[in-house]
Amino acid sequence: MKILVLNCGSSSLKYQLINMETEEVLASGKYERIGEQEAFITHKANGQKTEIKHTALDHTEAIDFTLKQLTNPEYKVIDTLDEINAIGHRLVHGGEKISESVIIDENVINVLKECTDLAPLHNPAGIMGIEACQKVMPGKKMVGVFDTAFHQSIPKERYIYPIPYEYYEKYGIRKYGFHGTSHMYVSKRLAEIENKDIKDLKIITCHLGQGSSICAVQGGKSVDTSMGLTPLAGIPMVTRSGDLDPSVVTFLMKKENLSANEVENILNKKSGVQGISGLAPDFRVIETASVENNEKALIAMNTFKYEVASYIAKYAVAMNGVDAIVFTGGVGENQINIRKGICEQLTFMGVDIDEEANNCRGEEKLVSKSNSKVKVYIIPTNEELMIAQETQRLIKD
């Protein structure tokens, strides 16, 4: 069985074609600047990387041209599109109506439209991708795997905000959480590595990257997560502020005469570790500067590590214990000193990191000592494979 996984942005398209018998990625790539004359695709197949400039004025044209690369005689991986059994879409927000991966139909598309206010950049792009596939490959089965779905198991007392209840009833204002596909993948993978039933495990997964979130996974289900109504909440990220005293927002609006859109832009794109350090929006740059006696960079890194450790401790409380902590995402998988600094603040919980084992990047590896009461793992995330697995599961049912 071959599954095509699509992740549509407002002007981009990421894709992978996966052979589910071997879980081998047959082809992958990214279409960028969709809607512009300068659009181009970077396609990888058979160990070959090819960049092609090709105007795609919308997602239909982009997907059509992408599919042609899969059968291109120069580097083809399939003979015809009939070999693609189904399409798995990475979708962001299904609100409260979608609590698991679903076969896409008109009802699912309508839910995406209803939730556009909650994900104004992502949901319209997801709809465009679905409608483009309907045009280019009519009748092909499609599955939607939602970032928010994994977190629909969070108890109500943990997702309701302490504001007038009427705003939840009127506008659906509550914690939704994101990165669900990544949290689901690495927690399942941890259970496989440990050769244990995930229902018996208490796991804290740390997806640390450009966007970052922490999740408490108990018995295979999300019981709390750091992101909220939007991906702005939780720990400080590269350019996102994370949690704040709400009065900071209104104070800035009054003092700087800012509109809601302007202050939202500051908190999403000019804050986080970049905002504190004043450096480039790149953890590698800021982390390097922090060990070179750049005071603001050091403050930024210490703030980040402290907040991550604090959330881990909080989620140990949420589950009344923890068996394992998993680091994933670009920062979690690759930043040695950041992992070390976080774990060193958790010794009171029995976390004992092995510095030699931790001296690695991007490996699937146990990095805690044998006597550590809480195991610490690095597990590279694979959201595309998780989407493909969910797609295969649903179309087989």
N, C-alpha and C positions, 0 to 999 in steps of 0.2 A: 504493500500500500504506500502511495506517495501523497504527502500532504503539503500544500502550499500555504505558508504562513505569511500574512501581510500585517504591516504596522503602518498605518497611514497618518501622516502629519498634514498640517494645512498646506504645505508646499513640498512635501517629501513623501517617499514611499520606501520602506525597508521591507525586504522579503527574504525568505529561505524556502527552498524546496527540499523536503526531508524524506528519505526512504525509511519508513517506519519499521521495516523488518530488521534493519541494522542500526537505525537512528543516525545514519550518515547524512550529512548536509551535502546534497548533490550540487546545489548552486545557491548563491546568496548575493545580495547587493543592496544598493541604495540609489534611488532616483531623487535628484535634488533640483530645486528651483522650478518645480512644476508650476506652470502658469506663465512662465517667462520664455522668451526666445532663446535664452542661454541655458536652458535646462540640459542636464546631462545625467547619465547613468554610469555607475561603477559596478561592474558585474564580475563575479568570481565563480569559476567552474573549472574542474579538471586541473587544479593547480595553477590556473591562468587568471590574471586580473586584467580586465579590459575597461577602459573609460571611453564612453561614446557620447559625443554631443548630439543631442536629438531633441528638438523642440517638442514639448508636451504641454499643451495649453490647459489640460485638465487631467484628472486622475484616470479617466477612461483611456485617454491616449497613452498615459504613462504605463498603465497595466497592460494594455495591448502590446506596446513595444517591449515591455519586460518579458511577456510570455513568448514573444518571438525569439528572445535570446536563449530561452530554454531549449528551443528546437533549431537554433542556428547551427548549420553544418560545421562551422569552424570550431565550436566548443559545446555542441549539444549534449544534454544529459537525458533527454527523452526524445522519442521519435514523433509523438503527437500529444496534443493536450489531453487526449482521452486517458492518458496514463495518470493524470492528476485525479485522485479519487475525491478530494474535498479541499476546501479552503478554510483555514482558521484565521480569524481576525482578532487582533489585539484591540480591545475596546476599553474605554476608560470608565465611564460613569453610567451605571444602570439604576442609580437611586436605590429605593427600597423595593422596587418591583422585580429586580433580578438578583437572585442570591446564589446563582451557580452558572456555570457555562451552559449555553443554550444554542439549539439549532436556530439559525436566523430566519425569521419570517417577518411579515408586515408589522406584527405586534412588537417585535424587538426593535424594529426601526422607529416605531412610534415612541417607544420608551426612550430611545436615544434622543429623539427630538424634544420630548418633555423635559429631559435632564440637561438640555443645552445650557441653561443658566448656571448650572453647577460645574460644567466643564466647557466653557465657551470656545476654547481653542481645539479641544480634542474630539468632542462628540460630532461636530459637523464634518471633521475630517474622516472620522470613522464611517459616517453615513455615505460620504462621497466614495470611499473605498468599496463599500458594499454595493452601491448602485452601479459603480463602474464594473464590478465583477458580474453583476446581473446582465449587463450589456455585452460584455466580452465573452463570458462563459455562461450563457443562459442555462438554467436547470441544474447547474453544479451545486451540490450540497455545501452549505456554509455554516460555520459555527462561530459564535461570538464568545470570547473569553475576556471577562471584565476585570479590570484592576480592583474595583470595589467589591466584587462578589465574594471573595474569600473572607472579607471582614463583616459580612452580614450576620455572622454567628456571634458577634460581640453583644453581651447583655445590654439591655436598654439603659440600666443605670450607669453604664460606662460610655454610652454614645450620646446621651441627652446632655445638652449644655444647660448650665444654671442661669437661664434667661427665661422670660415669660414663655410658658408652654405653648401659647397661641402661635408663636413664630415657627415652632416645629410643625404645628398642625397646618399653618397657612403656607409656609414656604419650604418645609422639609429641612430646616436648619438643624443639623446634628453632625456628629462625627461619622464620616464614611470610611476614611482610610484609603490608601493607595498602595502601589507596588504589590498588590495581592498575588499576582502570578509568580513573582519572584519569591515572596515569602512562602507560598505553597510549595514551590519546586524545591527550595533548599531544605525545608523541614521534612519533606518526603524523602529527599536524598539522604539526610542525616539518619533517618530511621533505617534506610537500606544499609548504610555504612555500618551502623551499630547492630544490624540484624535483629531489630526489635520492632514490635508492633507500635506504630505511631500513636495508637490510642493509650499507650502506657507511658508516653513521654511528655515532659514539660520542656519546651524549647523556646529560647529567645533568639529571634533572627534579626540581624542588623544589616539592612541594605543601605550601604553607605556609598554615595556617589555624588553626582551633580545635584540630584535630589536625594534625600536620605530619610529613611523611616525605620523604626523599631517595631517589632511585633511579638506579642506573647502568643505562642501556639501551644495549646493544651489539648491533648488527645486528638491532634491533627486539625484542630479548629482554632481560628483566630479568636482570642478572648479580649484583646485590647491592642491598639496600635497608636503610633504617635501622630501621624497626619490626621487632619480633621475634616471639616467641611470642604476644604481645599488642600492642596499639597503644600501650603504655606506653613501649616502648624507643625509643632514638634520640636525636634532638635535644630540648631542653626545649620544651614547648609552652605553651599558655595556662595550663592547670592541671595538666598532666602533667609529671612530673619529667624524663623521658628517661633516658638511661644514668646509672647510679649504681654506686659501689662496693657490691656486694651486702651488705657488712657494715653499711652504713647502716641497712638494714632490720632486721637482728637487733639492732643497737645500740639503735635506737629502741624496738623491742618490749620490750627489757629495761629501759631507762631510764624509759619512759613507761607500762610495764605494758600494752602494746597487744596486741590480738589480730591475727591475720593479716588479717581483714576490715578492721579499723580502720586498720592501716598501709597497706593497699591503697587505702583511701579517701583517705588523706592524699596518697599519691603520684599518684593519678589526678585528684583534685578540688581539692587545696589546695596544689599545688606549681607547678612551671614558673615562668614569668615573673610570674604573680600571687603565687606563694609568696615569691619574692625581694622583689618590690616592695611587697607588702601592699596593693596597689590593686585596683580592680575587675578581673574576669577578661576584659579587653578590650584587645587589642594597641593600639588607637587611644588609649585612655586612658593606658596605660603609656608608649607612645612619646611622646605629648605631654608627659607629666610629665618624661620623660628629658631633654628639651631645655629644661626650665624649672628645671634644677638640683636635681631630686629625685634624691638620690644612689642610693637603692635602685632606683629606676626605671631610672637610667642603667646600673647594674650589671646589671640584668635584661636590658636591651636589648643591652648589649655581650656578655653571656654567650650570648644567642640568636644574634646575628650571628656570633660566633666559632665556635660549634658548627656552624652551617650551613656556614660557609666550610670548616671542618675536614673535614666529611663530603664536601663537593665535592672537596676535594683528595684525600681517601682514595679516592674513586671514580674520579678521574683515574688513580690508581695501579692500581685494579682493572681498568681498561680499557686501561692503557698509553697514555693520552692522552684528549683530549676535544675534540670539534668544536663543541659548543654546550651552553649552560646555559639551561634554561627555568624561569621563575618562573610559578607558577600557584597557585590557591587564593585565599581572601579576602585574606590578608596578602600573598602573593606578587604578586597582581595589583594591589593598591591602595596598599601602603605604600612610598612613594617612598624615604624615608630608609633603610628597612631593606634594600631591594634595593641601594642605593648603598653602604651600610656593609658588606654582605657582599662585594660585588664589589671594593671597595677593599682587601680582605684577600687578593685573588687575583691581584694584579698580577704576582707572581712566575711565574704560569702564563700570562701574556700577556693577561689579561683587562683591557680598557680600556673602562669604561662611559662613555657619552655622557650627561652630566648633563642637557642640554637634552632629549634624546630620552626620558630616564628620567622626566622630570617629567610623568607621566601616570598615569591610574588606569583599570584595567579594559580597556585596549585591547590588541589583538593587534599587537605592535610589536617591531621590532629596536631594542634600546636600547644596543648597544655601538658603538664607533667603527669606521670602515671599516678601520682598521689593527689592530684587536683580533685577536689570534691565535685567541681563542675567542669565538665569537658568543654574545651574550646576548639572549634573547627573553622577552617577556611573552606568554603564550598563555593566555587564559581557558579554564578547563577546562569540559568539557561531558560529564559522565558519563552523563546521560540519553541524549544523542545516541549516545554510544558503545554503550550498552546496546541502543538501538534498532537500530543498525547490525549489532551482533552477532546480534540476534534475527532481523533480516531475512536475514542471511547463512545462518543455520542452517535456517530454515524453507524457504529456497529450495533448499538442497542435497538 
